[in-house]
Amino acid sequence: MAVSHSLVKALKGVPGFGLLDEADLLEIVGASVNLVWPAGDCVFKKGVPGEALYIVLSGKVQIYDEVGGADIEIAQIGPGDYFGENSLLCETTHTKNVKALEDVELLVLSKDSFNHLLETKPNLDAEIRQTLETRLTQTQEKYETTTSS
């Protein structure tokens, strides 16, 4: 009986990554690093170049923006989900701030590895782009709700 690597099992549960076979997932694991941020620490700030895709293995992060001097929560991301794709796909700096709400372990996939993955796996590329479209729509709705209240 084959026993999967624990990170491969974790990646299979990430939206879009379940489309990949075990060899592809092992390649991602090999090309990534696992890093830990203590609760309250900043993962990245708005305006900083996007250098990686972040997959949450444990814990939770908050994605937020500052509007009119107040922090507006855009989303909370927990295990089995990812963030940072916007700046990578759009080739821009980060458009939001991200901080650890609790101790968080992230699988960090470099920009080059992420781009190579999308070039070789068009089904994953399509899935991540669809997720980005949905997130951008939800973010716009948050801004509209915030500015109209």
PyMOL commands that set and color helices and strands:
alter all, ss='L'
color gray80, all
select helices_A, chain A and resi 6-12+17-19+22-31+85-90+111-120+122-148
alter helices_A, ss='H'
color red, helices_A
select strands_A, chain A and resi 32-37+42-44+52-58+61-67+70-77+82-83+97-100+104-110
alter strands_A, ss='S'
color yellow, strands_A
deselect
rebuild
show_as cartoon
